[in-house]
Every structure is written in structure tokens, then in C-alpha cells.
Amino acid sequence: MSELSMYAQAEEVLRRHGYGTSDLAFVGAGAQSACYGTDEVAVLLSRSADADRVADLTGHVVPGSEASTTCNNYAVLRWLATRAADAGVRTPRFLAVGEEPRPYAVVERATGILAADHPRVAEHATAWFGQLGEELARTHLVRTTGFGMFVPDGAGGYRGRFGTWVEYLDNWLGVHLCVGRSRPEDQKVLDLFLAQGIVTEGDLALVAAKVREAQEWPVASVLTHYDNRLDNLVVDSGGAADTDKPDGPDGPDGAGRITVLDWGLSLAGIGIAQELIKLFETEPTSVESPRVAAFLRGYGLSLAEAVEAVERGKLMLVMDGLGMSYGWADDPDRLGGIRAWLRTVSRLCREWA
């Protein structure tokens, strides 16, 4: 659909909900949504006719399970973002959702600059990750049930697709490593991984052993944002929302205050270990990384707790990488990405060994 048609649909949605459109402008687009905004609100328009599925995303539904969902639709986003905001997380509230003229959401406008595009990103990114740790500590106060991407709970809310952490991990092992079952489609992907000459059968056996150990972790089901990237943070250096805080509205060291965006891949998860996945895609898997250290300090962890979180986060990174690669296996253009993930798996297996 043309940008002009999408703009007209954004206008239609705003008028339906009683908002003006005189200053409506295109804000940006991601894999799931195109965003149009006024000074007051923003409109998210699904870029796909199926608001539960986006081709470029694999989400947290284990490939091969009965679900085809790859991201949270707008009704789920309203449900979970409301709970996050109620817990004190700086995130826009969803004001309305609907299905016509295409799936949409009206949300509060987050003012500022995307952290990834900020002219002082190199100077302030570490401070922003520290703030993000604080926001996620509040996020994890929101208790959920089950594990995995959200599905309706039958009572007007949502729960994780898998009933227990053990069930979640068992399903992952069965699909990705053919542990406990061997479906032809899963074995084909596993053979593709091994054929790259990057990971060995011994590596994957070590991963399976680590996942079995993880089944014994004491975990709680909590709202887990998962997609913790600078692209999903807006920095506002001039707002008055936090003038009552000791370090003022501009945040510590004048870095600005962040607002957390994009709950599209959020899940009923285990919290901090899974929150490290996206950070570990760009930063060293170590507490020695300044951004990782700031993130974990902001979250409120002691050094010993941070070290444990990093070790668990490494396994979550491996599981996520193999899951992502599984979702790409039928696309020859994704082979380079698969090989990159397999190199990460191989590196961490060498560390574990």
C-alpha cells in the first residue's frame, strides 16, 4: 500500500477517536508497524493484513509448535503496555486499538529522539542502558503466567503459550536439537546447521546439557520486554515528567531521560537473562562491557548476581540464535545470518568447554 494511502488511513483513525489531524506526519516504520503522529498522539498501522504475523520476525513461539504468531498484535500490546505503565515504566500508553481500515493502535506520543539516531549516542549510550536497566526492573514487577509468547487466557487477558518453564525448554529441545523426538522437518534444519562446518555435534550436545541444567533454575514468569535496543528507546532531554527526581529532567550527566518503545516481541519470560539477549548481540557477553555493566547496575544487581545473569544470558542468546536460524532455514538469502549465529554458538560452546 502506498504511503499516501496509509496517511489517509491514519487520518481516518484519528478522526474516529476524536483527535485532530492538522499536524499529522509520518514518523517512521518498523517490521510490524508504520507510525504517523501528531504532537498529541501517534497511530500505529499494521504493515501486514495479519497483525499477528510479520515475515521478518520470528518472535518467541518455538518454530514447529502449533502457533503461527510471530509478534504481539495491538490488543496484546495494549494489555501488556498498560501493565508496564501501571508498574511505573516510562512507556507510552495505548489509547485505542481496532481492525479497520487495517489493524491499528492509537498511543501516547513519545517525544524526543530515537537513541540510535541521537547525535550524542556514543557519549550517552552507556547511561541510557543504565536507565533501561531501571525500567526493566519495574517491568519485571509485572507477573505473568506461563512462558513464551502471549496467547489468550480465556478470561480477557493473556498468558504464555507453554504452561511451565520445563515444558517451554522441552519443546525447544525437541524442535531445535531433536531431543526426545525427531520430526523430519526439524532434523533437516539440524543437518543444515551441522553442514556449515561451524558447530559440531559435540557443541549441540553441550547446548542440550546446558538447557537441561536450566530446567532446574528457580524462575518466575514475568513480563519480559526482550527487544532491548537503542532503536527502541526515545530520549527526551527537555520534558518535565521527572522534575521531582534528584538528577532532574535531563537524567544523570545530562544524558536525557529514556522512554521504552516497542513491546512487539515481549513475552512471558524469566526476566533479566532474556533481556540480555539483544544487548549481547552488539556487546561483549561479559560484565566487563561498560554498557552491560551499566545495564545490570541500573537493574539493581550485585556483582555476584550480575555474573550469574550474564552466564544465564549466554545460554538464552544461544537458544535465541538457534531459534532465529531455524526460522530462516528455508530462505537461502538468510544463510549468512545463520552462519553468523552459528559462530556465536560455537564461541560460547568453547567458553563452556
ABEGO torsion letter per residue (X at the ends): XBAAAAAAAAAAAAAAAGBBAAABBBAEBBAABBBBBBAABBBBBBABABAABBAABAEABBBGBABABABBBAAAAAAAAAAAAAAGBBBBBBABBBAOABBBBBBBBBBEBBAAABAAAAAAAAAAAAAAAAAAAAAAABBBBEBEBBBBAGAGBBBBABABAAAAAAAAAAAAAGBGBBBAAAAAAAAAAAAAGABBAAAAAAAAAAAAAAAABBBBBBBBAGBBBAAABBBBAABAAAAABAAEAAEBGGAEBBBBBGAAABBBBAEAAAAAAAAAAABBBBAABAAAAAAAAAAGBBAAAAAAAAAAAAAAAAAAAAAAAAAAAABAAAAAAAAAAAAAAAAAAAAAX
